[in-house]
């Protein structure tokens, strides 16, 4: 994942929240939350929705805590 500053993260969220609606949720959050959203969005992975319901809670936790993709693709 790219590492960006809190100021750059806020600017990224403001610039991209229309075409990337999942970023809107973080626009009113603190700088660390905004930074994480911006970094994850720029990380090059695929959308979580792609797993379409077969992901377990444990798989979600692994994805967030260790940046693991349970689907392997």
Long-range contacts (C-beta under 8 A, 24 or more apart in sequence): 1-39, 1-40, 1-42, 1-43, 1-67, 2-39, 2-42, 2-43, 3-39, 4-35, 4-38, 4-39, 4-42, 5-35, 6-31, 6-32, 6-34, 6-35, 8-38, 9-34, 9-35, 9-37, 9-38, 9-39, 10-34, 12-38, 12-41, 12-42, 13-37, 13-38, 16-41, 43-67, 45-69, 46-73
